[in-house]
């Protein structure tokens, strides 16, 4: 399972037509593809946890990317918005200014129900997870887990402090094996960055050498390349080192960041006024980011066996409106993407009407595990190959996979 934040058919379609995404084009021809209905309000932390658990945020516990601690009381962003709407926004500002109310990113300790890798692992399957949101602190799994805080550079630059003893991986020894594979933003090779822009070296040095500033091109180009390159290097290493797995998952977050900064400059996005000079300089950033993911998908396909299945998904899409500019979040809810490939799946099938909640029940089906009655989605039976459906009838749902166990709760 490959998760790519904010990936959209509005970019994939034109890039496939231009021959830049051969792996995605191959899946469209030989596998399954379609749009995924997302969740509103559209927030990545909430949605990726819903994909991993099959549950609503009120059940799994993650209502966004962060919440607030107010004198020991946990307030979600949804709660603070409601407080602001009744005229108390000024009070909240004073509390934050006095440091009585502090921002707290959600993490794995806030996830109350079992994830896909918990379920598969507890059923005896070997699992490997890299960089999925809300996996830090890393908890014991039947395999390996490299958490999303292995790459905490962006959080650090946004002022989020990390604890010294931070359980970045499971097993703990894995951290020492993968540290050398991580590529901090300032260490991204200059020659790699040059592949994303069209400008003289001195201009590129000035672009990426400035102060961190959220959503600006230089910042997000460095961050997205370092984040996705690091996640991919760790994933490839771990999959080789830990041997056969029943479930492997990797998450790429850079696409969302780079699209916020540079989506408007793509050659086929003509709904916002940008100069031809800007389009020439920055028009390759998003296409090259998609090409990186496409190459990673190609390497995964090349190593797949006859029993393997590949799922590539996004939590939501990305779009542009003249009055709003580029967007992928808030209440707009642009649909995500869904790709599936393998012998157990249909060929050349276009999926319609699927939801992000349907991903987990479908993967459980392929893993030979039943869905649970408290999961919102359904198995996408229509994408399964007829021979697989006839040889493997669907299992009766169980009532629930219940909450996470004491090993996870002990992290608190």
ZITAHU-V250212 format. One record per pair of residues at least 4 apart in sequence whose C-alpha atoms are under 8 Angstrom apart, sorted by the first residue. I is the first residue (numbers start at 1). GAP is how many residues later the second one is. If there is no record, write none. Layout:
I&GAP  I&GAP
This chain:
1&246  1&247  1&248  1&249  1&309  1&310  1&311  1&312  2&247  2&248  2&249  2&250  2&308  2&309  2&310  2&311  3&246  3&247  3&248  3&249  3&309  3&310  3&311  3&312  4&247  4&248  4&249  4&251  4&308  4&309  4&310  4&311  5&39  5&246  5&247  5&248  5&249  5&250  5&251  5&309  5&310  5&311  6&249  6&250  6&308  6&309  6&310  6&311  6&312  6&322  6&330  7&4  7&248  7&249  7&306  7&307  7&308  7&309  7&310  7&311  7&329  7&330  8&4  8&306  8&308  8&309  8&310  8&311  8&327  8&328  8&329  9&4  9&26  9&308  9&327  9&328  10&4  10&308  10&309  11&4  11&276  12&4  12&9  12&12  12&278  13&4  14&4  14&254  15&4  15&5  15&6  15&272  16&4  16&5  16&6  16&8  16&9  20&267  20&271  21&4  21&269  21&270  21&273  22&4  22&272  23&4  23&271  23&272  23&274  23&275  24&4  24&270  24&273  25&4  26&4  26&5  27&4  27&5  27&6  27&312  27&313  27&314  27&321  28&4  28&5  28&311  28&320  28&321  29&318  29&319  30&311  30&316  30&317  30&318  31&308  31&309  31&310  31&311  31&314  31&315  31&316  31&317  31&318  32&306  32&307  32&308  32&309  32&313  32&314  32&315  32&316  32&317  32&318  32&319  32&351  33&304  33&305  33&306  33&307  33&316  33&317  33&318  34&303  34&304  34&305  34&316  34&317  34&318  34&320  35&300  35&301  35&302  35&303  35&316  35&317  35&318  35&319  36&278  36&279  36&280  36&299  36&300  36&301  36&302  36&317  36&318  36&319  36&320  37&279  37&297  37&298  37&299  37&316  37&317  37&318  37&319  38&4  38&9  38&277  38&278  38&295  38&296  38&297  38&298  38&317  38&318  39&4  39&8  39&294  39&317  40&290  40&291  40&292  40&293  41&288  41&289  41&290  41&291  41&292  42&4  42&5  42&274  42&286  42&287  42&288  42&289  42&290  42&291  43&4  43&21  43&22  43&286  43&287  44&4  44&20  44&21  44&271  44&272  44&285  45&4  45&17  45&18  45&19  45&20  45&88  45&89  46&4  46&11  46&16  46&17  46&18  46&19  47&4  47&268  47&309  48&4  48&85  48&267  49&4  49&8  49&11  49&13  49&84  49&85  50&4  50&5  50&6  50&7  50&10  50&306  50&307  51&4  51&264  51&305  51&306  51&307  51&308  51&309  52&63  52&64  52&308  53&7  53&60  53&61  53&62  53&63  53&307  53&322  54&303  54&304  54&305  54&306  54&307  54&321  54&322  54&323  55&4  55&5  55&302  55&319  55&320  55&321  56&4  56&320  57&4  57&5  57&6  58&4  58&5  59&53  59&54  60&51  60&52  60&53  61&49  61&50  61&51  62&44  62&48  62&49  63&13  63&14  63&15  64&12  64&13  64&42  65&40  65&41  66&10  66&11  66&37  66&38  66&39  66&40  67&7  67&8  67&9  67&10  67&36  67&37  67&38  67&39  68&6  68&7  68&8  68&9  68&33  68&34  68&35  68&36  69&4  69&5  69&6  69&32  69&33  69&34  69&35  70&4  70&5  70&30  70&31  70&32  71&29  71&30  75&4  75&5  76&4  77&4  78&4  79&4  80&4  80&12  81&4  82&4  83&4  83&5  83&6  84&4  84&5  84&6  84&8  85&4  88&4  89&4  90&4  91&4  92&4  92&9  93&4  94&4  95&4  95&5  95&6  96&4  96&5  96&6  104&56  106&4  106&28  107&4  107&26  107&27  107&28  107&29  107&30  108&26  108&27  108&28  108&29  108&30  109&27  109&28  109&299  109&300  109&302  109&303  111&23  112&291  112&292  113&289  113&290  113&291  114&4  114&5  114&287  114&288  114&289  114&290  115&4  116&4  116&244  116&248  117&4  117&10  117&11  117&12  117&24  117&130  118&4  118&23  119&4  119&282  120&4  120&5  120&6  120&7  120&126  120&127  120&244  120&247  120&249  121&4  121&5  121&6  121&20  121&21  121&22  122&20  124&18  125&17  125&120  125&121  125&122  126&16  126&17  126&118  126&119  126&120  126&121  127&14  127&15  127&16  127&17  127&118  127&119  127&120  127&121  128&15  128&16  128&17  128&110  128&111  128&117  128&119  128&120  128&121  129&15  129&16  129&17  129&18  129&106  129&119  129&120  129&121  130&15  130&16  130&17  130&18  130&101  130&104  130&105  130&119  130&120  130&121  131&4  131&15  131&16  131&17  131&18  131&19  131&100  131&119  131&120  131&121  132&15  132&16  132&117  132&118  132&119  133&14  133&15  133&118  134&13  134&14  135&4  135&10  135&11  135&12  135&13  136&11  136&12  136&13  136&31  136&32  137&10  137&29  137&30  137&31  137&32  137&274  138&7  138&8  138&9  138&29  138&30  138&31  138&32  139&6  139&30  139&31  139&268  139&269  139&272  140&5  140&30  140&31  140&267  140&268  141&4  141&29  143&99  143&102  144&25  144&26  144&27  144&94  144&98  145&24  145&25  145&26  146&4  146&22  146&23  146&24  146&28  146&29  146&88  147&21  147&22  148&4  148&20  149&19  150&18  150&19  151&31  151&33  151&76  152&4  153&4  153&31  153&32  154&4  154&69  155&4  155&5  155&6  156&4  156&5  156&6  157&55  162&4  167&5  168&4  168&7  169&4  169&5  169&6  170&4  171&4  173&4  174&4  175&4  176&4  178&4  178&56  178&59  181&49  181&52  181&53  182&44  182&47  182&48  182&49  182&51  182&52  183&4  183&5  183&43  183&44  183&46  183&47  184&4  184&42  184&43  185&37  185&38  185&40  185&41  185&42  186&36  188&4  188&5  188&34  188&37  188&38  189&4  190&4  191&4  192&4  193&4  193&28  193&29  193&32  194&4  194&7  194&10  195&93  196&86  196&88  196&89  196&92  196&93  197&84  197&85  197&86  197&87  197&88  198&82  198&83  198&84  198&86  199&4  199&5  199&82  200&4  201&4  202&4  203&4  204&4  205&4  206&4  207&10  207&11  208&10  208&11  208&13  208&14  209&9  210&8  211&8  212&7  213&6  214&5  214&6  215&4  215&5  215&42  215&43  215&45  215&46  216&4  216&45  217&4  217&41  217&44  217&45  218&4  219&4  220&4  220&34  220&37  220&38  220&41  221&4  221&37  221&64  222&4  223&4  223&31  224&4  224&29  224&30  224&31  224&33  224&34  225&4  225&29  225&64  226&4  227&4  227&25  227&26  227&27  228&4  228&24  228&25  228&26  229&4  230&4  231&4  231&19  231&20  231&21  232&4  232&18  232&64  233&4  234&4  235&4  235&15  236&4  237&4  238&4  239&4  239&5  239&6  239&9  246&121  253&4  254&4  255&4  255&31  255&34  255&35  256&4  256&72  257&4  258&4  258&5  258&27  258&28  258&31  259&4  259&5  259&27  259&59  259&67  260&66  260&67  262&4  262&20  262&21  262&23  262&24  263&6  263&23  263&63  264&5  264&6  264&7  264&8  264&10  264&56  264&62  265&4  265&9  265&13  265&14  265&17  265&18  266&13  266&16  266&17  266&18  266&19  266&20  266&21  267&12  267&16  271&49  271&50  271&51  272&50  272&53  274&4  274&5  275&4  276&4  277&4  278&4  278&5  279&4  280&4  283&4  284&4  285&4  286&4  287&4  288&4  289&4  290&4  291&4  292&4  293&4  294&4  295&4  296&4  297&4  298&4  299&4  300&4  301&9  304&4  304&5  306&36  306&37  307&35  307&36  307&37  308&34  308&35  309&31  309&32  309&33  309&34  309&35  309&36  310&29  310&30  310&31  310&32  311&27  311&28  311&29  311&30  312&25  312&26  312&27  312&28  313&23  313&24  313&25  313&26  314&22  314&23  314&24  315&20  315&21  315&22  315&41  316&12  316&13  316&17  316&18  316&19  316&20  316&21  317&11  317&16  317&17  317&18  317&19  317&20  318&8  318&9  318&10  318&16  318&17  319&7  319&8  319&9  319&15  320&4  320&5  320&6  320&7  321&4  321&5  321&6  327&5  328&4  328&5  328&6  329&4  329&5  336&20  340&5  341&4  343&42  344&40  344&41  344&43  344&44  345&38  345&39  345&40  345&43  346&37  346&38  346&39  346&40  347&38  349&34  351&32  354&4  354&26  355&4  355&22  356&21  357&4  357&18  357&19  357&20  357&21  358&4  358&18  358&19  358&20  358&21  358&22  359&4  359&18  359&20  359&21  360&4  360&17  360&19  361&4  361&9  361&10  361&14  361&16  361&17  361&18  361&19  362&4  362&16  362&17  362&18  362&19  363&4  363&16  364&4  364&5  364&6  364&7  365&4  365&5  365&6  365&14  365&29  365&30  369&26  370&24  370&25  370&26  370&27  370&28  371&4  371&24  371&25  371&26  371&27  372&25  372&26  372&27  372&28  372&29  373&24  373&25  373&26  373&27  374&25  374&26  380&4  381&8  384&4  384&5  385&4  386&4  387&4  388&4  389&4  389&5  404&4  404&5  405&4  406&4  407&4
